[in-house]
Amino acid sequence: MSKTKKISLTLLGVFSIILAGVVILLFSFTQSMKADPDEEKKIRDQAERYLEETFDEGTEIYDVLYDNMGNRGYFEYAAKVKHEKYGTHFLVFFNDETGEMEDTFLSDKWQDDAEKEIRPYVEKELGDVLISK
């Protein structure tokens, strides 16, 4: 076997190993980004019970958030909820740190209310160039 053929085979082998590693990494990454249907159902059930106990007005669970990148830090799954009376969208989740169900209703409602108060002033002063929703 010639020297160039040995080098070519060695390079092909190294390239194949690197390519296989990249494929395995991509596959495992995409699998880790997918939500677990059992966990989604579990948080929906927990959120429904929590909402029945906590809210007198109507609420509707419309989706589940899977925090696959750990951005929130204190939950992995959260139910996305809409408050029918106020139109506020908020999260209901099991807080890993406190060990209890929690929601973001108050902070999200305050944010909505503040935006409704501030928006007309900002649009008047700056125009709708900077406002997007």
N, CA, C and O atoms as a Tinker XYZ file with bonds, in Angstrom:
   532  protein
     1  N      0.853000   -1.174000    0.000000    73     2
     2  CA     0.000000    0.000000    0.000000    64     1     3
     3  C      0.901000    1.239000    0.000000    63     2     4     5
     4  O      1.878000    1.326000    0.744000    81     3
     5  N      0.541000    2.175000   -0.846000    73     3     6
     6  CA     1.373000    3.368000   -0.956000    64     5     7
     7  C      1.132000    4.302000    0.221000    63     6     8     9
     8  O      0.125000    4.215000    0.924000    81     7
     9  N      2.090000    5.193000    0.406000    73     7    10
    10  CA     2.038000    6.143000    1.513000    64     9    11
    11  C      0.836000    7.089000    1.376000    63    10    12    13
    12  O      0.181000    7.395000    2.372000    81    11
    13  N      0.543000    7.550000    0.169000    73    11    14
    14  CA    -0.599000    8.459000   -0.038000    64    13    15
    15  C     -1.914000    7.744000    0.244000    63    14    16    17
    16  O     -2.847000    8.348000    0.771000    81    15
    17  N     -1.993000    6.504000   -0.092000    73    15    18
    18  CA    -3.230000    5.756000    0.149000    64    17    19
    19  C     -3.449000    5.597000    1.659000    63    18    20    21
    20  O     -4.580000    5.706000    2.133000    81    19
    21  N     -2.381000    5.341000    2.412000    73    19    22
    22  CA    -2.479000    5.224000    3.876000    64    21    23
    23  C     -2.933000    6.548000    4.494000    63    22    24    25
    24  O     -3.785000    6.563000    5.382000    81    23
    25  N     -2.368000    7.643000    4.027000    73    23    26
    26  CA    -2.733000    8.964000    4.541000    64    25    27
    27  C     -4.195000    9.256000    4.214000    63    26    28    29
    28  O     -4.934000    9.764000    5.057000    81    27
    29  N     -4.611000    8.935000    2.987000    73    27    30
    30  CA    -6.003000    9.163000    2.573000    64    29    31
    31  C     -6.965000    8.349000    3.432000    63    30    32    33
    32  O     -7.995000    8.865000    3.868000    81    31
    33  N     -6.640000    7.088000    3.675000    73    31    34
    34  CA    -7.498000    6.237000    4.507000    64    33    35
    35  C     -7.546000    6.740000    5.950000    63    34    36    37
    36  O     -8.599000    6.713000    6.587000    81    35
    37  N     -6.411000    7.195000    6.456000    73    35    38
    38  CA    -6.368000    7.739000    7.809000    64    37    39
    39  C     -7.223000    8.996000    7.907000    63    38    40    41
    40  O     -8.007000    9.143000    8.845000    81    39
    41  N     -7.079000    9.892000    6.954000    73    39    42
    42  CA    -7.883000   11.113000    6.938000    64    41    43
    43  C     -9.374000   10.798000    6.803000    63    42    44    45
    44  O    -10.202000   11.429000    7.460000    81    43
    45  N     -9.717000    9.829000    5.958000    73    43    46
    46  CA   -11.106000    9.415000    5.796000    64    45    47
    47  C    -11.654000    8.835000    7.099000    63    46    48    49
    48  O    -12.801000    9.096000    7.460000    81    47
    49  N    -10.850000    8.060000    7.798000    73    47    50
    50  CA   -11.266000    7.502000    9.081000    64    49    51
    51  C    -11.499000    8.584000   10.125000    63    50    52    53
    52  O    -12.500000    8.553000   10.842000    81    51
    53  N    -10.584000    9.537000   10.215000    73    51    54
    54  CA   -10.720000   10.641000   11.167000    64    53    55
    55  C    -11.958000   11.465000   10.830000    63    54    56    57
    56  O    -12.733000   11.816000   11.720000    81    55
    57  N    -12.147000   11.776000    9.548000    73    55    58
    58  CA   -13.318000   12.539000    9.119000    64    57    59
    59  C    -14.609000   11.785000    9.454000    63    58    60    61
    60  O    -15.585000   12.391000    9.894000    81    59
    61  N    -14.614000   10.473000    9.248000    73    59    62
    62  CA   -15.808000    9.661000    9.549000    64    61    63
    63  C    -16.123000    9.688000   11.048000    63    62    64    65
    64  O    -17.286000    9.793000   11.437000    81    63
    65  N    -15.112000    9.595000   11.866000    73    63    66
    66  CA   -15.316000    9.632000   13.320000    64    65    67
    67  C    -15.858000   10.991000   13.744000    63    66    68    69
    68  O    -16.782000   11.063000   14.555000    81    67
    69  N    -15.293000   12.069000   13.204000    73    67    70
    70  CA   -15.773000   13.415000   13.537000    64    69    71
    71  C    -17.214000   13.586000   13.070000    63    70    72    73
    72  O    -18.044000   14.119000   13.807000    81    71
    73  N    -17.519000   13.143000   11.863000    73    71    74
    74  CA   -18.873000   13.255000   11.338000    64    73    75
    75  C    -19.862000   12.467000   12.192000    63    74    76    77
    76  O    -20.954000   12.955000   12.484000    81    75
    77  N    -19.491000   11.258000   12.594000    73    75    78
    78  CA   -20.362000   10.448000   13.453000    64    77    79
    79  C    -20.589000   11.148000   14.797000    63    78    80    81
    80  O    -21.701000   11.137000   15.323000    81    79
    81  N    -19.547000   11.749000   15.342000    73    79    82
    82  CA   -19.688000   12.485000   16.604000    64    81    83
    83  C    -20.631000   13.666000   16.480000    63    82    84    85
    84  O    -21.453000   13.905000   17.365000    81    83
    85  N    -20.517000   14.403000   15.389000    73    83    86
    86  CA   -21.402000   15.550000   15.156000    64    85    87
    87  C    -22.842000   15.088000   15.024000    63    86    88    89
    88  O    -23.743000   15.704000   15.593000    81    87
    89  N    -23.071000   14.020000   14.286000    73    87    90
    90  CA   -24.428000   13.488000   14.112000    64    89    91
    91  C    -25.009000   13.053000   15.455000    63    90    92    93
    92  O    -26.172000   13.334000   15.746000    81    91
    93  N    -24.216000   12.376000   16.268000    73    91    94
    94  CA   -24.678000   11.936000   17.592000    64    93    95
    95  C    -24.996000   13.137000   18.476000    63    94    96    97
    96  O    -26.013000   13.136000   19.170000    81    95
    97  N    -24.146000   14.158000   18.461000    73    95    98
    98  CA   -24.398000   15.368000   19.250000    64    97    99
    99  C    -25.660000   16.085000   18.789000    63    98   100   101
   100  O    -26.458000   16.513000   19.622000    81    99
   101  N    -25.856000   16.223000   17.494000    73    99   102
   102  CA   -27.068000   16.863000   16.971000    64   101   103
   103  C    -28.321000   16.083000   17.352000    63   102   104   105
   104  O    -29.331000   16.671000   17.737000    81   103
   105  N    -28.252000   14.769000   17.245000    73   103   106
   106  CA   -29.398000   13.937000   17.608000    64   105   107
   107  C    -29.730000   14.082000   19.086000    63   106   108   109
   108  O    -30.895000   14.259000   19.445000    81   107
   109  N    -28.727000   14.009000   19.939000    73   107   110
   110  CA   -28.995000   14.114000   21.374000    64   109   111
   111  C    -29.489000   15.517000   21.740000    63   110   112   113
   112  O    -30.321000   15.658000   22.637000    81   111
   113  N    -28.994000   16.547000   21.068000    73   111   114
   114  CA   -29.461000   17.908000   21.321000    64   113   115
   115  C    -30.930000   18.060000   20.932000    63   114   116   117
   116  O    -31.720000   18.600000   21.707000    81   115
   117  N    -31.297000   17.597000   19.759000    73   115   118
   118  CA   -32.699000   17.724000   19.338000    64   117   119
   119  C    -33.625000   16.910000   20.230000    63   118   120   121
   120  O    -34.756000   17.326000   20.485000    81   119
   121  N    -33.172000   15.773000   20.702000    73   119   122
   122  CA   -34.000000   14.977000   21.615000    64   121   123
   123  C    -34.189000   15.682000   22.952000    63   122   124   125
   124  O    -35.263000   15.600000   23.548000    81   123
   125  N    -33.167000   16.369000   23.425000    73   123   126
   126  CA   -33.282000   17.064000   24.708000    64   125   127
   127  C    -34.161000   18.312000   24.606000    63   126   128   129
   128  O    -34.635000   18.818000   25.624000    81   127
   129  N    -34.381000   18.805000   23.402000    73   127   130
   130  CA   -35.221000   19.991000   23.203000    64   129   131
   131  C    -36.711000   19.646000   23.157000    63   130   132   133
   132  O    -37.554000   20.539000   23.251000    81   131
   133  N    -37.040000   18.370000   23.014000    73   131   134
   134  CA   -38.438000   17.957000   22.917000    64   133   135
   135  C    -39.049000   17.810000   24.305000    63   134   136   137
   136  O    -38.425000   17.282000   25.225000    81   135
   137  N    -40.276000   18.284000   24.432000    73   135   138
   138  CA   -40.987000   18.169000   25.707000    64   137   139
   139  C    -41.483000   16.742000   25.907000    63   138   140   141
   140  O    -41.759000   16.024000   24.946000    81   139
   141  N    -41.591000   16.350000   27.158000    73   139   142
   142  CA   -42.107000   15.042000   27.533000    64   141   143
   143  C    -43.630000   15.142000   27.662000    63   142   144   145
   144  O    -44.119000   15.887000   28.512000    81   143
   145  N    -44.391000   14.412000   26.841000    73   143   146
   146  CA   -45.859000   14.500000   26.900000    64   145   147
   147  C    -46.429000   14.151000   28.276000    63   146   148   149
   148  O    -47.436000   14.728000   28.688000    81   147
   149  N    -45.806000   13.225000   28.984000    73   147   150
   150  CA   -46.293000   12.865000   30.322000    64   149   151
   151  C    -46.121000   14.037000   31.297000    63   150   152   153
   152  O    -46.998000   14.299000   32.120000    81   151
   153  N    -44.988000   14.738000   31.198000    73   151   154
   154  CA   -44.756000   15.902000   32.058000    64   153   155
   155  C    -45.712000   17.042000   31.697000    63   154   156   157
   156  O    -46.175000   17.769000   32.576000    81   155
   157  N    -46.004000   17.195000   30.408000    73   155   158
   158  CA   -46.961000   18.228000   29.997000    64   157   159
   159  C    -48.342000   17.945000   30.589000    63   158   160   161
   160  O    -49.004000   18.851000   31.096000    81   159
   161  N    -48.771000   16.687000   30.522000    73   159   162
   162  CA   -50.077000   16.320000   31.081000    64   161   163
   163  C    -50.081000   16.527000   32.595000    63   162   164   165
   164  O    -51.069000   17.001000   33.156000    81   163
   165  N    -48.980000   16.175000   33.250000    73   163   166
   166  CA   -48.879000   16.326000   34.700000    64   165   167
   167  C    -49.030000   17.794000   35.109000    63   166   168   169
   168  O    -49.767000   18.096000   36.047000    81   167
   169  N    -48.336000   18.716000   34.412000    73   167   170
   170  CA   -48.430000   20.127000   34.792000    64   169   171
   171  C    -49.807000   20.683000   34.460000    63   170   172   173
   172  O    -50.302000   21.552000   35.179000    81   171
   173  N    -50.439000   20.208000   33.394000    73   171   174
   174  CA   -51.807000   20.640000   33.085000    64   173   175
   175  C    -52.762000   20.250000   34.218000    63   174   176   177
   176  O    -53.581000   21.055000   34.663000    81   175
   177  N    -52.639000   19.003000   34.674000    73   175   178
   178  CA   -53.508000   18.523000   35.762000    64   177   179
   179  C    -53.265000   19.322000   37.043000    63   178   180   181
   180  O    -54.214000   19.744000   37.705000    81   179
   181  N    -51.995000   19.527000   37.389000    73   179   182
   182  CA   -51.667000   20.293000   38.584000    64   181   183
   183  C    -52.176000   21.726000   38.466000    63   182   184   185
   184  O    -52.710000   22.279000   39.426000    81   183
   185  N    -52.011000   22.320000   37.296000    73   183   186
   186  CA   -52.443000   23.705000   37.086000    64   185   187
   187  C    -53.962000   23.819000   37.165000    63   186   188   189
   188  O    -54.476000   24.794000   37.714000    81   187
   189  N    -54.687000   22.846000   36.629000    73   187   190
   190  CA   -56.149000   22.882000   36.705000    64   189   191
   191  C    -56.617000   22.875000   38.160000    63   190   192   193
   192  O    -57.494000   23.650000   38.540000    81   191
   193  N    -56.031000   22.002000   38.962000    73   191   194
   194  CA   -56.386000   21.962000   40.391000    64   193   195
   195  C    -56.027000   23.278000   41.078000    63   194   196   197
   196  O    -56.818000   23.811000   41.856000    81   195
   197  N    -54.843000   23.794000   40.792000    73   195   198
   198  CA   -54.389000   25.054000   41.385000    64   197   199
   199  C    -55.330000   26.198000   41.013000    63   198   200   201
   200  O    -55.703000   26.999000   41.870000    81   199
   201  N    -55.708000   26.275000   39.761000    73   199   202
   202  CA   -56.582000   27.355000   39.295000    64   201   203
   203  C    -57.963000   27.267000   39.946000    63   202   204   205
   204  O    -58.548000   28.290000   40.302000    81   203
   205  N    -58.483000   26.049000   40.102000    73   203   206
   206  CA   -59.785000   25.873000   40.760000    64   205   207
   207  C    -59.737000   26.360000   42.207000    63   206   208   209
   208  O    -60.692000   26.962000   42.697000    81   207
   209  N    -58.622000   26.095000   42.885000    73   207   210
   210  CA   -58.479000   26.486000   44.287000    64   209   211
   211  C    -58.165000   27.976000   44.454000    63   210   212   213
   212  O    -58.529000   28.566000   45.471000    81   211
   213  N    -57.496000   28.591000   43.478000    73   211   214
   214  CA   -56.951000   29.933000   43.642000    64   213   215
   215  C    -57.793000   31.030000   43.008000    63   214   216   217
   216  O    -57.869000   32.129000   43.558000    81   215
   217  N    -58.424000   30.771000   41.880000    73   215   218
   218  CA   -59.121000   31.818000   41.135000    64   217   219
   219  C    -60.624000   31.587000   41.144000    63   218   220   221
   220  O    -61.100000   30.483000   40.876000    81   219
   221  N    -61.372000   32.657000   41.460000    73   219   222
   222  CA   -62.831000   32.592000   41.403000    64   221   223
   223  C    -63.319000   32.823000   39.973000    63   222   224   225
   224  O    -64.283000   32.197000   39.533000    81   223
   225  N    -62.643000   33.732000   39.244000    73   223   226
   226  CA   -63.029000   34.032000   37.880000    64   225   227
   227  C    -62.532000   32.936000   36.942000    63   226   228   229
   228  O    -61.727000   32.084000   37.319000    81   227
   229  N    -63.033000   32.985000   35.715000    73   227   230
   230  CA   -62.667000   31.975000   34.732000    64   229   231
   231  C    -61.248000   32.122000   34.219000    63   230   232   233
   232  O    -60.767000   33.229000   33.980000    81   231
   233  N    -60.599000   31.003000   34.056000    73   231   234
   234  CA   -59.267000   30.940000   33.470000    64   233   235
   235  C    -59.258000   29.791000   32.475000    63   234   236   237
   236  O    -60.060000   28.863000   32.566000    81   235
   237  N    -58.348000   29.871000   31.535000    73   235   238
   238  CA   -58.253000   28.828000   30.524000    64   237   239
   239  C    -56.795000   28.489000   30.270000    63   238   240   241
   240  O    -55.988000   29.371000   29.976000    81   239
   241  N    -56.457000   27.211000   30.382000    73   239   242
   242  CA   -55.114000   26.742000   30.036000    64   241   243
   243  C    -55.099000   26.550000   28.524000    63   242   244   245
   244  O    -55.904000   25.793000   27.981000    81   243
   245  N    -54.184000   27.234000   27.848000    73   243   246
   246  CA   -54.166000   27.132000   26.387000    64   245   247
   247  C    -52.897000   26.492000   25.832000    63   246   248   249
   248  O    -52.825000   26.209000   24.637000    81   247
   249  N    -51.891000   26.258000   26.687000    73   247   250
   250  CA   -50.664000   25.639000   26.201000    64   249   251
   251  C    -49.777000   25.288000   27.388000    63   250   252   253
   252  O    -50.089000   25.624000   28.530000    81   251
   253  N    -48.670000   24.612000   27.106000    73   251   254
   254  CA   -47.674000   24.293000   28.132000    64   253   255
   255  C    -46.323000   24.803000   27.643000    63   254   256   257
   256  O    -45.952000   24.595000   26.488000    81   255
   257  N    -45.595000   25.470000   28.528000    73   255   258
   258  CA   -44.256000   25.968000   28.237000    64   257   259
   259  C    -43.242000   24.963000   28.779000    63   258   260   261
   260  O    -43.292000   24.584000   29.949000    81   259
   261  N    -42.322000   24.536000   27.912000    73   259   262
   262  CA   -41.218000   23.670000   28.327000    64   261   263
   263  C    -39.949000   24.514000   28.306000    63   262   264   265
   264  O    -39.483000   24.914000   27.238000    81   263
   265  N    -39.398000   24.782000   29.467000    73   263   266
   266  CA   -38.195000   25.598000   29.590000    64   265   267
   267  C    -36.969000   24.715000   29.391000    63   266   268   269
   268  O    -36.241000   24.421000   30.339000    81   267
   269  N    -36.752000   24.297000   28.144000    73   267   270
   270  CA   -35.690000   23.343000   27.847000    64   269   271
   271  C    -34.286000   23.915000   27.973000    63   270   272   273
   272  O    -33.316000   23.159000   28.008000    81   271
   273  N    -34.161000   25.228000   28.042000    73   271   274
   274  CA   -32.840000   25.842000   28.164000    64   273   275
   275  C    -32.545000   26.305000   29.594000    63   274   276   277
   276  O    -31.465000   26.833000   29.859000    81   275
   277  N    -33.489000   26.112000   30.513000    73   275   278
   278  CA   -33.268000   26.497000   31.899000    64   277   279
   279  C    -33.253000   27.996000   32.125000    63   278   280   281
   280  O    -32.596000   28.477000   33.049000    81   279
   281  N    -33.971000   28.742000   31.292000    73   279   282
   282  CA   -33.989000   30.204000   31.417000    64   281   283
   283  C    -34.663000   30.668000   32.702000    63   282   284   285
   284  O    -34.237000   31.658000   33.297000    81   283
   285  N    -35.687000   29.983000   33.128000    73   283   286
   286  CA   -36.431000   30.402000   34.322000    64   285   287
   287  C    -35.735000   29.955000   35.600000    63   286   288   289
   288  O    -35.720000   30.692000   36.585000    81   287
   289  N    -35.167000   28.770000   35.596000    73   287   290
   290  CA   -34.400000   28.315000   36.736000    64   289   291
   291  C    -35.178000   27.622000   37.830000    63   290   292   293
   292  O    -34.617000   26.780000   38.532000    81   291
   293  N    -36.453000   27.941000   38.005000    73   291   294
   294  CA   -37.196000   27.346000   39.107000    64   293   295
   295  C    -38.333000   26.450000   38.635000    63   294   296   297
   296  O    -39.108000   25.967000   39.459000    81   295
   297  N    -38.452000   26.219000   37.349000    73   295   298
   298  CA   -39.376000   25.216000   36.829000    64   297   299
   299  C    -38.919000   24.752000   35.453000    63   298   300   301
   300  O    -38.158000   25.434000   34.767000    81   299
   301  N    -39.406000   23.566000   35.066000    73   299   302
   302  CA   -39.127000   23.039000   33.739000    64   301   303
   303  C    -40.364000   23.152000   32.847000    63   302   304   305
   304  O    -40.268000   23.461000   31.659000    81   303
   305  N    -41.530000   22.894000   33.450000    73   303   306
   306  CA   -42.787000   22.965000   32.714000    64   305   307
   307  C    -43.728000   23.934000   33.421000    63   306   308   309
   308  O    -43.780000   23.990000   34.650000    81   307
   309  N    -44.472000   24.701000   32.615000    73   307   310
   310  CA   -45.460000   25.628000   33.167000    64   309   311
   311  C    -46.669000   25.648000   32.245000    63   310   312   313
   312  O    -46.540000   25.565000   31.024000    81   311
   313  N    -47.848000   25.759000   32.852000    73   311   314
   314  CA   -49.069000   25.891000   32.062000    64   313   315
   315  C    -49.230000   27.356000   31.681000    63   314   316   317
   316  O    -49.075000   28.246000   32.517000    81   315
   317  N    -49.542000   27.598000   30.411000    73   315   318
   318  CA   -49.847000   28.955000   29.953000    64   317   319
   319  C    -51.347000   29.157000   30.113000    63   318   320   321
   320  O    -52.151000   28.375000   29.605000    81   319
   321  N    -51.709000   30.215000   30.824000    73   319   322
   322  CA   -53.107000   30.427000   31.199000    64   321   323
   323  C    -53.543000   31.821000   30.770000    63   322   324   325
   324  O    -52.757000   32.768000   30.789000    81   323
   325  N    -54.810000   31.927000   30.384000    73   323   326
   326  CA   -55.395000   33.237000   30.090000    64   325   327
   327  C    -56.534000   33.483000   31.071000    63   326   328   329
   328  O    -57.425000   32.647000   31.227000    81   327
   329  N    -56.495000   34.640000   31.732000    73   327   330
   330  CA   -57.572000   35.043000   32.635000    64   329   331
   331  C    -58.666000   35.653000   31.770000    63   330   332   333
   332  O    -58.438000   36.643000   31.074000    81   331
   333  N    -59.850000   35.061000   31.816000    73   331   334
   334  CA   -60.912000   35.463000   30.896000    64   333   335
   335  C    -61.432000   36.875000   31.164000    63   334   336   337
   336  O    -61.768000   37.585000   30.217000    81   335
   337  N    -61.509000   37.296000   32.415000    73   335   338
   338  CA   -62.038000   38.622000   32.736000    64   337   339
   339  C    -61.075000   39.731000   32.329000    63   338   340   341
   340  O    -61.498000   40.725000   31.737000    81   339
   341  N    -59.801000   39.581000   32.632000    73   339   342
   342  CA   -58.817000   40.636000   32.381000    64   341   343
   343  C    -58.044000   40.456000   31.068000    63   342   344   345
   344  O    -57.432000   41.403000   30.575000    81   343
   345  N    -58.070000   39.265000   30.514000    73   343   346
   346  CA   -57.320000   39.012000   29.291000    64   345   347
   347  C    -55.826000   38.845000   29.518000    63   346   348   349
   348  O    -55.050000   38.803000   28.564000    81   347
   349  N    -55.428000   38.753000   30.765000    73   347   350
   350  CA   -54.008000   38.616000   31.112000    64   349   351
   351  C    -53.540000   37.180000   30.871000    63   350   352   353
   352  O    -54.195000   36.220000   31.278000    81   351
   353  N    -52.402000   37.058000   30.207000    73   351   354
   354  CA   -51.767000   35.760000   30.001000    64   353   355
   355  C    -50.701000   35.597000   31.080000    63   354   356   357
   356  O    -49.904000   36.504000   31.319000    81   355
   357  N    -50.692000   34.421000   31.735000    73   355   358
   358  CA   -49.723000   34.194000   32.811000    64   357   359
   359  C    -49.363000   32.718000   32.883000    63   358   360   361
   360  O    -49.943000   31.893000   32.177000    81   359
   361  N    -48.403000   32.392000   33.741000    73   359   362
   362  CA   -47.915000   31.024000   33.890000    64   361   363
   363  C    -48.314000   30.456000   35.243000    63   362   364   365
   364  O    -48.378000   31.175000   36.240000    81   363
   365  N    -48.581000   29.158000   35.264000    73   363   366
   366  CA   -48.788000   28.412000   36.509000    64   365   367
   367  C    -47.793000   27.258000   36.470000    63   366   368   369
   368  O    -47.718000   26.525000   35.484000    81   367
   369  N    -47.025000   27.103000   37.555000    73   367   370
   370  CA   -45.954000   26.121000   37.555000    64   369   371
   371  C    -45.689000   25.602000   38.961000    63   370   372   373
   372  O    -46.098000   26.205000   39.954000    81   371
   373  N    -44.994000   24.468000   39.022000    73   371   374
   374  CA   -44.522000   23.924000   40.292000    64   373   375
   375  C    -43.116000   24.455000   40.495000    63   374   376   377
   376  O    -42.205000   24.139000   39.729000    81   375
   377  N    -42.940000   25.275000   41.546000    73   375   378
   378  CA   -41.644000   25.880000   41.835000    64   377   379
   379  C    -40.741000   24.832000   42.484000    63   378   380   381
   380  O    -41.036000   24.338000   43.572000    81   379
   381  N    -39.653000   24.499000   41.818000    73   379   382
   382  CA   -38.724000   23.483000   42.322000    64   381   383
   383  C    -38.051000   23.907000   43.628000    63   382   384   385
   384  O    -37.696000   23.057000   44.445000    81   383
   385  N    -37.876000   25.210000   43.830000    73   383   386
   386  CA   -37.202000   25.703000   45.030000    64   385   387
   387  C    -38.115000   25.682000   46.252000    63   386   388   389
   388  O    -37.683000   25.296000   47.338000    81   387
   389  N    -39.377000   26.095000   46.086000    73   387   390
   390  CA   -40.296000   26.157000   47.227000    64   389   391
   391  C    -41.097000   24.873000   47.402000    63   390   392   393
   392  O    -41.617000   24.606000   48.485000    81   391
   393  N    -41.196000   24.077000   46.337000    73   391   394
   394  CA   -41.975000   22.845000   46.411000    64   393   395
   395  C    -43.477000   23.092000   46.381000    63   394   396   397
   396  O    -44.250000   22.255000   46.847000    81   395
   397  N    -43.900000   24.227000   45.839000    73   395   398
   398  CA   -45.325000   24.574000   45.793000    64   397   399
   399  C    -45.709000   25.066000   44.405000    63   398   400   401
   400  O    -44.857000   25.484000   43.620000    81   399
   401  N    -47.004000   25.009000   44.117000    73   399   402
   402  CA   -47.529000   25.573000   42.877000    64   401   403
   403  C    -47.559000   27.091000   43.027000    63   402   404   405
   404  O    -47.879000   27.609000   44.097000    81   403
   405  N    -47.223000   27.799000   41.948000    73   403   406
   406  CA   -47.210000   29.258000   41.945000    64   405   407
   407  C    -47.720000   29.752000   40.603000    63   406   408   409
   408  O    -47.847000   28.990000   39.644000    81   407
   409  N    -48.013000   31.058000   40.556000    73   407   410
   410  CA   -48.415000   31.657000   39.292000    64   409   411
   411  C    -47.790000   33.037000   39.158000    63   410   412   413
   412  O    -47.275000   33.604000   40.122000    81   411
   413  N    -47.847000   33.564000   37.938000    73   411   414
   414  CA   -47.299000   34.889000   37.661000    64   413   415
   415  C    -48.411000   35.894000   37.366000    63   414   416   417
   416  O    -48.159000   36.924000   36.740000    81   415
   417  N    -49.639000   35.610000   37.810000    73   415   418
   418  CA   -50.778000   36.448000   37.450000    64   417   419
   419  C    -50.584000   37.905000   37.852000    63   418   420   421
   420  O    -50.725000   38.798000   37.016000    81   419
   421  N    -50.263000   38.161000   39.120000    73   419   422
   422  CA   -50.162000   39.544000   39.584000    64   421   423
   423  C    -49.112000   40.339000   38.816000    63   422   424   425
   424  O    -49.391000   41.448000   38.360000    81   423
   425  N    -47.940000   39.802000   38.671000    73   423   426
   426  CA   -46.893000   40.555000   37.978000    64   425   427
   427  C    -47.253000   40.766000   36.512000    63   426   428   429
   428  O    -46.992000   41.839000   35.967000    81   427
   429  N    -47.849000   39.764000   35.859000    73   427   430
   430  CA   -48.227000   39.925000   34.461000    64   429   431
   431  C    -49.393000   40.897000   34.305000    63   430   432   433
   432  O    -49.437000   41.651000   33.333000    81   431
   433  N    -50.339000   40.891000   35.247000    73   431   434
   434  CA   -51.456000   41.838000   35.185000    64   433   435
   435  C    -50.943000   43.259000   35.419000    63   434   436   437
   436  O    -51.344000   44.182000   34.709000    81   435
   437  N    -50.074000   43.443000   36.393000    73   435   438
   438  CA   -49.505000   44.769000   36.654000    64   437   439
   439  C    -48.745000   45.273000   35.416000    63   438   440   441
   440  O    -48.828000   46.450000   35.063000    81   439
   441  N    -48.024000   44.390000   34.782000    73   439   442
   442  CA   -47.290000   44.766000   33.571000    64   441   443
   443  C    -48.269000   45.182000   32.474000    63   442   444   445
   444  O    -48.050000   46.193000   31.807000    81   443
   445  N    -49.349000   44.416000   32.278000    73   443   446
   446  CA   -50.370000   44.771000   31.283000    64   445   447
   447  C    -50.997000   46.120000   31.606000    63   446   448   449
   448  O    -51.165000   46.964000   30.726000    81   447
   449  N    -51.347000   46.318000   32.893000    73   447   450
   450  CA   -51.976000   47.581000   33.303000    64   449   451
   451  C    -51.032000   48.767000   33.095000    63   450   452   453
   452  O    -51.453000   49.819000   32.614000    81   451
   453  N    -49.776000   48.600000   33.451000    73   451   454
   454  CA   -48.796000   49.674000   33.279000    64   453   455
   455  C    -48.618000   49.995000   31.804000    63   454   456   457
   456  O    -48.520000   51.161000   31.423000    81   455
   457  N    -48.577000   48.961000   30.978000    73   455   458
   458  CA   -48.422000   49.188000   29.548000    64   457   459
   459  C    -49.629000   49.940000   28.978000    63   458   460   461
   460  O    -49.461000   50.819000   28.133000    81   459
   461  N    -50.836000   49.607000   29.429000    73   459   462
   462  CA   -52.037000   50.306000   28.964000    64   461   463
   463  C    -52.008000   51.778000   29.362000    63   462   464   465
   464  O    -52.472000   52.638000   28.614000    81   463
   465  N    -51.459000   52.063000   30.548000    73   463   466
   466  CA   -51.375000   53.450000   31.004000    64   465   467
   467  C    -50.287000   54.228000   30.263000    63   466   468   469
   468  O    -50.473000   55.398000   29.931000    81   467
   469  N    -49.174000   53.585000   30.011000    73   467   470
   470  CA   -48.015000   54.256000   29.435000    64   469   471
   471  C    -48.096000   54.366000   27.911000    63   470   472   473
   472  O    -47.623000   55.346000   27.337000    81   471
   473  N    -48.687000   53.378000   27.260000    73   471   474
   474  CA   -48.705000   53.314000   25.795000    64   473   475
   475  C    -49.215000   54.607000   25.137000    63   474   476   477
   476  O    -48.549000   55.109000   24.231000    81   475
   477  N    -50.369000   55.172000   25.550000    73   475   478
   478  CA   -50.838000   56.389000   24.875000    64   477   479
   479  C    -49.833000   57.552000   24.970000    63   478   480   481
   480  O    -49.629000   58.285000   24.002000    81   479
   481  N    -49.222000   57.706000   26.129000    73   479   482
   482  CA   -48.233000   58.775000   26.301000    64   481   483
   483  C    -47.030000   58.555000   25.381000    63   482   484   485
   484  O    -46.582000   59.480000   24.702000    81   483
   485  N    -46.515000   57.331000   25.364000    73   483   486
   486  CA   -45.346000   57.024000   24.541000    64   485   487
   487  C    -45.677000   57.203000   23.063000    63   486   488   489
   488  O    -44.874000   57.760000   22.314000    81   487
   489  N    -46.848000   56.736000   22.637000    73   487   490
   490  CA   -47.239000   56.892000   21.237000    64   489   491
   491  C    -47.375000   58.370000   20.875000    63   490   492   493
   492  O    -47.016000   58.785000   19.773000    81   491
   493  N    -47.896000   59.156000   21.810000    73   491   494
   494  CA   -48.065000   60.586000   21.562000    64   493   495
   495  C    -46.705000   61.277000   21.443000    63   494   496   497
   496  O    -46.489000   62.086000   20.541000    81   495
   497  N    -45.794000   60.953000   22.360000    73   495   498
   498  CA   -44.503000   61.621000   22.399000    64   497   499
   499  C    -43.505000   61.097000   21.365000    63   498   500   501
   500  O    -42.762000   61.873000   20.764000    81   499
   501  N    -43.493000   59.792000   21.163000    73   499   502
   502  CA   -42.481000   59.194000   20.298000    64   501   503
   503  C    -43.044000   58.624000   19.005000    63   502   504   505
   504  O    -42.291000   58.264000   18.100000    81   503
   505  N    -44.346000   58.545000   18.918000    73   503   506
   506  CA   -44.952000   57.898000   17.759000    64   505   507
   507  C    -44.948000   56.406000   17.946000    63   506   508   509
   508  O    -44.455000   55.900000   18.954000    81   507
   509  N    -45.489000   55.705000   16.992000    73   507   510
   510  CA   -45.552000   54.249000   17.133000    64   509   511
   511  C    -44.351000   53.547000   16.516000    63   510   512   513
   512  O    -44.423000   52.357000   16.211000    81   511
   513  N    -43.248000   54.266000   16.329000    73   511   514
   514  CA   -42.040000   53.680000   15.779000    64   513   515
   515  C    -41.434000   52.661000   16.742000    63   514   516   517
   516  O    -41.007000   51.584000   16.326000    81   515
   517  N    -41.399000   53.008000   18.033000    73   515   518
   518  CA   -40.768000   52.150000   19.026000    64   517   519
   519  C    -41.713000   51.136000   19.637000    63   518   520   521
   520  O    -41.261000   50.201000   20.297000    81   519
   521  N    -43.011000   51.294000   19.438000    73   519   522
   522  CA   -44.007000   50.428000   20.078000    64   521   523
   523  C    -44.294000   49.248000   19.153000    63   522   524   525
   524  O    -44.646000   49.423000   17.987000    81   523
   525  N    -44.138000   48.066000   19.689000    73   523   526
   526  CA   -44.514000   46.880000   18.925000    64   525   527
   527  C    -45.089000   45.856000   19.869000    63   526   528   529
   528  O    -44.612000   45.673000   20.990000    81   527
   529  N    -46.104000   45.204000   19.403000    73   527   530
   530  CA   -46.706000   44.151000   20.213000    64   529   531
   531  C    -47.336000   43.123000   19.339000    63   530   532
   532  O    -47.900000   42.149000   19.838000    81   531
